[in-house]
Amino acid sequence: MHISRLKLKNWRNFKLGEVENLPEAVYILGPNASGKSNFLDAIRFLRDVSKPRGGGLQDAIERRGGIKKLRCLHARNDTEILIEAEISDESNNRVWKYELGFNIPPKGVREPKVTREIVTKYEADGTPKVILNRPEASDREDDLLLRETHIEQISANAGFRDLADFFSGISYVHLVPQLLKFGDQIGGRVVADDPFGQEFMLRIAGTQQRTRDARLKRIEVALKTIVPQLEDLTFVKDEITGYPHLEIRFKHHRPQGAKQREDQFSDGTLRLMSILWLLQERGSSPLLLEEPELSLNEEIVAQLPRIMSSVKTKSRNRRQFIITTHSHALLSNSGINPDGVIVLSPSDDGSSLRGVLEEEKSALSVGLTVADVILPNARKVQQLNFNL
């Protein structure tokens, strides 16, 4: 399944925005501060709300600094925050729709409460059936119940558990190589769900050996095409500490070759390895990738859409990829589906969301790429005025 439609109201940058007919690979374009990360965070918010443990509405709001940090600065009379998502199957038939609105009530205890929570299930013939519509009578009798959503409660979401599992399975990664390399020296707590890759090695270590070896072998083969001196990539554990490591052996005049561990890898190599690993992880929920091009050679970046397409073709689970990017190389791939391109534009009244315009589709149809047609307009900035 995949997110085929998303509507945002009063969410961070977005006073009101909606995108629909999204395919299984989505590329989000826009200049700095237009809301690309905030768009992804709306999807992460649904994940955090839906987690039965260590999640829920109140925790998801608090972790983001409270409702005042979430609400769009341009919200005026209508201050409700709303996220609405439709989920479709591989044949693009709608399966679920989830609407979550919340706000601080004008009277009483000033804490966030659900203003609406609606779950719609679509029958095989496309007929919508509303199976949850809050506030309900019980909510009106005891409005403390509105502090929680039903999707976060196992006792309440039995009729739409598949939807709750879909949201809670969403993954977000914006790997920071330095945190992975020097995590033991930097110290500090790991952010929930480890979006920055601090415990990436433990993630690999926790994978079943047969699966781990198969994934690393595929990564090794891929790396050999760009690092001819590489002989093998292996998973090892430190003999003293027991901490897991990745080890690369290079061709060398010594019989055993020269070896490096992950703290010696280049940032680009480490980031590429993490992306290739994540693309192989099984799941039916979206994978959110933020600027995967960072630290990577442009020739490698240009191949990422093809690699992702190949993974989808060979994988049992057709996982949706939602990617923010500034990269000309990444968007130069002619195989990108224009229906999966979202353009963000900042304005004095909040950022807007749009798909590819008809005239842009016409240009793409004659062989031009998203990088040629759409990216120049999507990342326009004024000349930086800086004088000493």
N, C-alpha and C positions, 0 to 999 in steps of 0.2 A: 504494500500500500504506500501511498505518497500523499503529501499535502498538495492538493490541486487548486485551492483557493485560500487566500488569507486577507482578512479585513482588519484594519487597525483604526481605532478612534481614540484620540487623546493619549496615544502611547509615545512618550518621549518626543522625538522630532515630529511625529505624525499627528496632525490634528484630525485628518481623515485620509485614509488611503486604502486601496483595494487592488489586488492582482488575482487573476483567475486563469484557468486552463494551464496550470503549471505542469510541466512534464517531470521526468525523473532526474533531470540534470538542470539545475537552475543557477544562473550567473547574475550576481547583483553588482551593478555598476553605479558609480557616482563619485563626485568630488569629495575631498576631505570634509568631515563634519556634516555630511548630508544624511547620515543615519544608517549606513550599511551595517555597522555592528549592532545598532539598536533594532534593526529589522531581525537579525538573527536572534537577538535577545528576547524578542517577543515569542519566538518558537521555543527557546530555552525556558522561558517563563512557564509555558504550558507543561514542559517536562518537569520542572521543579514543583509545580502545583500537583501534578499527578502522581508523584512518587509516594508510595504508601509509608515509607520510612524515611525520616530525615528530610521531609518535604512538606507540602501543603501550602495553602494560600498565604497565611500569615508569615511563614518563614520565607517564602519566595519574595514577598514585598519587603520584608525587613532586610534581607540580604542585599537588596538594591537601594537601600537608604531611605525607605519609606515611600508612601504614596505621592508625596510632594515631588520626589525625585523622578517618579515615573510619569506623572501627568504632564502632558504637553503644555508648554508655557503659553501657548496661544488659545488654550481652552478658556471659554468665557462662561456663558450661561449654562451650557451642558458640560459638566465636569466629570461625568462617568468615564472610566477607562474601559475600553471594550476590545477584546480579541476574539475574532471569529474565524474558525478554520474548517474547511471541508476536506475530507479524506476520500480518495478514490482508489480503485484497484488497478491492476496492470492493464486492464482494458479501458481505463478511464471512466468506469462506471462509478458514480458516487456511492459511498458506503456509509459515511458518517458526516454529521455536521455538529460542531461544538461551539457554543457561544458562552463566553464568560465576561460578565461585566462586574465591576466593583467600584466602590466609592466610600468616602467618609460621610456618614449620615449628618444632616444639618442639626439634629438634636440628639441628646443623650450622650452616650460614651463615644468619644471621638476616636474610633478605631475602624480600620477598613472592614467593610461587609459586602457580601455578594449582593449585587443589584439584580442580576439575572444569571441563571445557569440553565441553558437549554441544550438537550441532547436529542438529535434527530437521527434516526436510522432509516436508510433507504432500502426499500424492498427490492427484490430481483427485477421487478418491472419499473423501478424508478420512483415508486410512490413513497413520499416521505411519511414517516411515522414518528411523532414526538413521544419519546419515552421518559423524558424528564423536563419539567418546566417550573423552575423556581423563580421567585419565592412561592412556596406551597402554603397550605393552611397551617401546617405545623411550624413553618418559619414565622408566620404572622403571630402565632401564639407565643413563640419564644424566639425573639430575633437574635439571640446569642447563637442559634444554629447557623446564622448567616455569616459567622466568622469562618466557617469552613465550607469548602466545596464538597459535593458528593463524589466527584471523580477521584478525590484523594482518599476516600474512605472505602475500605474493602467491604464493609458491611452494607454500603449504599450503592456501589457501582457494579453489582452483579449483572445487571442487565446490559451494561456497556463496558465490561472488563477488557474486551479486546481493544477498545479505544483508549482506555487508561494505560494499558500495556504499551500501546503504540507510542503515546506521548512520553511515557516514562523511559522508553528505550532510546530516545533521541540522544545522539552524541555530538558534542561540540569540542573541537580541538584547535588551538592556536599555539602550536608547540614553540617554546622558547628554548633553543639549544643550550644556552648557558645554564638554565635551571636544571636541565638534565645532566649536563656535564659536571656541574659543581654543586649539585643539590646538597650533598653531605657537608660541604664547606659553608654554604649559604645558610643552611638551617631554616628554621621557621616552619609554620604549619603549611600543609598542602591544602590548596583551595578545594572545596567540595567538587567531586567529579573530575578533579585533576585536569582542567582544560589546557594547562600550559606544559604538560608532559613531565612534571617533576617525578612522577612514579611510573614513567613509561617502561623502565626496565622491569619493575615488579609486575607490570601488566603482561609483559612478554613471559616472565618467569611463571606466571600463574596459568599460562596456556598449556594445554595438554601437549606432551612432548612430541607426539607424532604430528600434530597440527602445527606446532611451533617450528619443527624442523622443515616441514613442507613449505611454510610461508617464508622462512629465512632462505631456503634454497631458491625460491622464485626471486627474492630480492637480490640474492647473490648473482644470479644470471643477469638480472637487469643492470646491476652495478658494473658487471664485467664489460658491458657495451660502452661504458663511459670511462672506466678505469681499467684499462687492459692489463695492468700489472697485478690486479687483484687475483688471488688464487682461491681463497675460500672465506666464507663468513660463518662464524660459529657462535653458539651460545655457551658461555662458561660461567662457573661460579668461583669466586675468590676462595682459595684454599684456607685462608685464615678467617676472613669475615663471613664467608658464605654469601656475600652480596653478588647478585647476577650482573653479568657484563656481556656485551657483544664484542667479538674479537675478529678483526680482519687480518689475514695473512697475505703479505705481498711477496711477489717474486724478488729474490735477493741472492747475492753470491753465497750467503750462508745456506746450508742444506735445509734448515728448518724455516727459512724465509724470515722476513721482518714482520713483526706483529704490532698492531695498534688496538687499543680499546677505545670505547666510545668517547672518553674524555679527550682523546687525541684526534678524533674525526673532525673534519671541517664542518662548519655550521651547515653548509649546503648538503653535504653527504648525510649528516644526521637527520636533517629535516626531510630529505628525500626518502630515507629509509623509514621514517615514521609515517609518512604519507602512504608509502607502498604497503606498510603493515596495516594501517587503518583501513585501506581500501579492501583488504582481504578479510577483515573481521566480518563475521556473519551477523545479520540482523535484518529486520524488516522495517525499522524506523530510520528516519533521515540522519545523515551524517552532515554536520555543519562544519565547513572549513573556512577559516578566515585568512585571506591573502596567502594561499599556499605557495605563491611565487617567491616569497621572501627568501633570500640567501641562495636561490637556485639560478643556475645558468639559463639564459633565455631559451637555448635550444632544448633543454630538458623541460622547461615550463611549457613550451609549445606542444610537447607530446602528452601532457597530462590529460586533456580531453580524450585522446585515443586510448590511453591506459584505462581511464575510468569506464569508457565504453566497453573495452575488452573484459574488464572485471564484471560488468553487468551481464555480458553475454555468457560468461562461463560460470557465474555464481548462481546458486539455487535461489537466493533471496535477492530480488532486484531492489537494492537499497537506493533511496533518493539521495542525491548529493546537492547541497545548497552552498554556493561558494561566493564569497565576496572577493573582488579582484580589481586591481588597477592595471593589470598586465596586458600589454599589446601582444606579447608573444602567446599568452594563453588564449586570447580571443581571436588569434589569427587562424585558428583551426576551422576549416570550412565545414566541418561536420556538426558544428554547434546548432542546435535547434533554436531558431529565433523565438519560439514560444516560451523558451526558458530564460529569456533575457529580461531583467527588470532594471529600469533606469530610475535613479533617485535624483531629485532636483530640489535643492534648498531654496527657500523664499522667505519673505518677511512674515508669512503666515504659516510657517511650518514646511516640512519637506513633502513633496508629492511623489507618488508611485505611478509608474506607467510601464506598459509593455512596449514592444517594437511597433512603431508607426507604419502605416501602409506604404508610405514612400520609402521607408527604410527597408521594408520587406522586398520591395521592388528592386532596390539596389542589391540586396543580398541574393536575389534570385538570378542575377546575371553573373555571379561569381565573386562578388566582393565579400569580405568577411566582416564579422561584428567589430573587429578592431579597426577596419577601414571606415565603416559607415557610422557606427553608434558611439564607439569609445571617445572619439574626439569631442563630441558634444557632451558626453557624460562626465568628462573630467576637466572641463574648462575651469580655469581659475584666473582671477585678475593678477596682473603683475605684482609681485611681492615688493612692497615699498619699505625698504629698510636702509636707513642712512646713519652712519656713525657721526 
